[in-house]
Amino acid sequence: MISVIIPTYKAPEALDLCLQSAILNQSHDNQIIVVVDGFYDLNKDVLDKYRDSINILDLETNQGLCRATNLGVYNAQYDKILIVNDDNVFPPQWDERLLEVYQEDRVIAPNQIEPKPSIFDEFVIKSFGEPTEFDMVEFNVYATEISKKHITHKGSTLPILMSKTNYLAVGGWDEGYPGAWVVDWEFFHKCDLAGMELVRTHNCHFYHFVSYGTESTPKEQSTKRIKEAGCHEYFKYKWGWYPAKKEDYKLCKR
């Protein structure tokens, strides 16, 4: 059994699809924790819709992705945890397929399907529509057809399946960052330093809308660059170098 942690902010359309796919496409009765990082009323209809199949952790006020993720993990019932963005769509038999490749000291990222090319050259590029018009039937068929038993050592992005014990051992997400940038790079770096194997499995493919519903106001957009720059500076303050400039930091080159 797996404890799924889904931090959510203010993207109810994406969250609706995420939860629908997680519940309908699972083979077991897994624990699904939705961490509501503020804006509960905005997400209320979706949360009420799936209330019988999920655990809701209401933070009441916006505390940031790092804090929300950590609190979600702390509430995990099982040691196998899967951290997922709310703009992901789960493929058929996602739990069985991930458990096939699970090992205690592995950090496992399922490969993804995205609507546009990104820095991750192994991602499959194909659009199935926006959350409100997503073709779930076509996605389920396609995601199943392209999946194969293959692993690469490039597991440096969410979603991730790993041991809760290992997550806590490396300190989880650092809540000291002024935003959600770079902190994921640092997390994978810490896992690498702790001797964990970072892998990407191609035996299942999650869909990813890419930051759907975030930075939706002019004020948020105007502060993005400042916060992102602050995250790079905070990383340098801790580690002594900027993540994108460290030659032997292979995770940042992906």
C-alpha positions in Angstrom: 0.0 0.0 0.0 1.1 3.5 -0.7 0.5 6.9 0.9 0.0 9.5 -1.8 0.7 13.1 -0.9 -0.9 15.8 -3.2 -0.3 19.4 -2.1 -2.8 21.7 -3.7 -3.0 25.5 -4.0 -5.7 27.0 -6.3 -6.2 24.8 -9.3 -9.5 22.9 -8.6 -10.0 21.8 -12.2 -6.6 20.1 -12.2 -7.1 18.7 -8.7 -10.5 17.2 -9.8 -8.8 15.3 -12.6 -5.9 14.3 -10.5 -8.0 12.8 -7.8 -10.4 11.1 -10.3 -7.5 9.4 -12.0 -5.7 8.5 -8.8 -8.9 6.7 -7.4 -10.2 5.1 -10.5 -6.8 3.9 -11.8 -5.5 2.4 -8.6 -5.4 -1.4 -8.1 -5.4 -1.1 -4.2 -7.1 1.1 -1.7 -4.2 3.4 -1.1 -4.1 6.4 1.3 -4.5 9.6 -0.7 -3.7 12.8 1.3 -4.7 16.1 -0.2 -2.8 18.9 1.6 -4.8 22.1 1.1 -2.3 24.9 1.2 -4.8 27.7 1.7 -7.8 28.5 -0.5 -9.9 25.7 1.0 -13.2 27.3 -0.2 -11.9 27.4 -3.8 -11.3 23.7 -3.6 -14.2 22.7 -1.5 -16.5 21.3 -4.2 -13.7 19.0 -5.4 -12.8 17.9 -1.9 -16.4 17.2 -1.1 -16.7 15.1 -4.3 -14.0 12.7 -3.3 -14.2 13.0 0.5 -15.0 9.3 1.1 -11.8 8.3 -0.8 -9.2 10.8 0.5 -7.7 12.3 3.6 -7.9 16.1 3.8 -5.2 18.1 5.6 -6.3 21.7 5.7 -3.5 24.1 6.5 -6.0 26.9 6.7 -3.5 29.5 5.4 -1.0 29.4 2.6 2.3 28.0 4.0 4.2 27.2 0.8 4.8 24.0 -1.1 7.7 22.8 1.1 5.8 23.0 4.3 2.7 21.5 2.7 4.7 18.6 1.3 6.5 17.9 4.6 3.2 17.9 6.6 1.6 15.6 4.1 4.5 13.1 4.5 4.3 13.4 8.3 0.7 12.2 8.0 1.5 9.3 5.8 0.1 6.0 7.1 2.5 3.8 5.0 6.2 3.9 4.6 6.0 3.9 0.8 5.1 7.5 -0.1 4.3 9.0 -3.5 4.5 12.8 -3.8 2.5 14.1 -6.7 1.7 17.5 -8.1 -2.0 18.5 -8.3 -1.6 19.0 -12.1 -0.6 15.3 -12.7 -2.9 12.6 -14.1 -2.4 9.1 -12.8 -2.2 6.2 -15.4 -3.9 2.8 -15.2 -2.5 0.5 -12.5 -0.1 3.2 -11.4 0.3 1.7 -7.9 1.0 -1.9 -9.2 3.5 -0.6 -11.8 5.4 1.5 -9.3 5.5 -1.2 -6.7 7.1 -3.5 -9.3 10.3 -1.4 -9.3 10.2 -0.3 -5.7 13.3 -0.8 -3.6 13.9 0.6 -0.1 16.9 2.8 -1.1 15.5 4.0 -4.4 13.9 7.3 -5.3 11.6 6.4 -8.2 10.2 8.9 -10.7 7.7 7.6 -13.3 8.2 9.0 -16.7 5.8 11.7 -17.9 3.7 12.8 -20.8 3.6 16.6 -21.3 1.9 18.8 -23.9 5.1 20.7 -24.7 8.8 19.9 -24.9 10.8 20.5 -21.7 14.4 20.0 -20.4 13.5 16.4 -19.7 14.3 14.7 -23.1 12.8 11.4 -22.0 9.3 12.8 -21.5 6.7 11.9 -24.1 5.2 15.0 -25.9 1.4 14.6 -26.5 -1.6 16.7 -25.5 -4.9 15.3 -24.3 -6.5 18.7 -23.7 -7.0 21.0 -20.7 -8.3 19.7 -17.4 -11.9 20.6 -18.1 -11.8 18.8 -21.5 -9.2 16.1 -20.8 -9.6 12.9 -22.9 -9.2 10.4 -20.1 -10.1 7.4 -22.2 -7.5 8.2 -24.9 -4.9 9.0 -22.2 -5.4 5.7 -20.4 -5.0 3.7 -23.6 -2.0 5.7 -24.8 -0.2 5.6 -21.4 -0.6 1.9 -21.3 0.6 1.3 -24.8 3.8 3.2 -24.5 4.8 1.8 -21.1 7.7 -0.7 -21.0 9.9 -2.3 -18.4 12.8 0.0 -18.6 14.7 2.1 -16.0 17.1 5.0 -16.5 19.2 6.8 -13.8 17.5 10.2 -14.3 15.0 10.3 -11.5 15.4 14.0 -10.7 11.8 15.3 -10.9 8.4 14.7 -9.3 6.3 12.6 -8.9 8.5 10.4 -6.8 7.9 7.1 -4.9 10.3 6.5 -2.0 10.5 5.4 1.6 9.0 7.8 4.2 11.9 6.8 6.5 14.4 7.9 3.8 12.5 11.1 3.1 12.7 12.0 6.8 16.4 10.9 7.1 17.4 13.5 4.5 15.2 16.2 6.1 12.5 16.4 3.4 12.0 19.7 1.6 13.9 22.6 3.2 11.3 25.0 4.4 13.9 27.8 4.6 13.7 28.5 0.9 11.7 31.7 0.0 9.9 29.8 -2.7 9.5 26.4 -4.4 12.4 26.8 -6.9 15.7 24.9 -6.5 14.5 23.2 -3.4 13.6 20.1 -5.4 17.1 20.0 -6.9 18.5 20.2 -3.4 16.2 17.4 -2.2 17.5 15.0 -5.0 21.0 16.1 -4.2 20.6 15.1 -0.6 19.2 11.8 -1.6 22.1 11.2 -3.9 24.6 12.1 -1.1 22.8 9.7 1.2 23.5 6.9 -1.3 20.0 6.4 -2.7 19.5 5.3 -6.3 17.7 7.9 -8.3 15.8 6.3 -11.2 13.1 6.9 -13.7 10.8 4.1 -14.6 9.2 3.8 -18.0 6.7 1.1 -16.9 4.1 3.8 -16.3 3.6 7.4 -17.5 1.9 10.2 -15.6 0.5 13.1 -17.5 1.6 16.6 -16.4 0.0 19.9 -17.3 3.1 21.9 -16.1 2.3 24.4 -13.3 -1.4 24.6 -14.1 -3.1 27.3 -12.0 0.0 28.8 -10.4 1.1 32.4 -10.5 -2.2 33.4 -11.8 -2.3 37.0 -10.6 -0.2 39.9 -11.8 1.3 40.3 -8.3 2.4 36.7 -8.2 3.9 36.9 -11.7 5.8 40.1 -10.8 7.5 38.5 -7.8 8.4 35.2 -9.4 11.8 36.3 -10.6 12.7 37.9 -7.3 11.7 34.7 -5.4 13.4 32.4 -7.8 16.7 34.4 -7.6 16.4 34.3 -3.8 16.1 30.5 -3.9 19.4 30.3 -5.9 21.1 32.5 -3.4 19.8 30.5 -0.5 21.1 27.3 -2.2 24.5 29.0 -2.5 24.4 30.2 1.1 24.0 26.6 2.2 26.2 24.7 -0.3 28.7 27.3 -1.4 27.8 27.2 -5.1 25.0 27.9 -7.4 23.3 24.6 -8.4 23.3 25.2 -12.2 27.1 26.0 -12.1 28.4 23.1 -10.1 30.1 20.8 -12.7 29.6 17.6 -10.9 26.0 18.3 -9.9 24.5 16.0 -12.5 20.9 16.5 -11.4 20.8 20.2 -12.4 21.9 19.4 -15.9 18.7 17.4 -16.6 
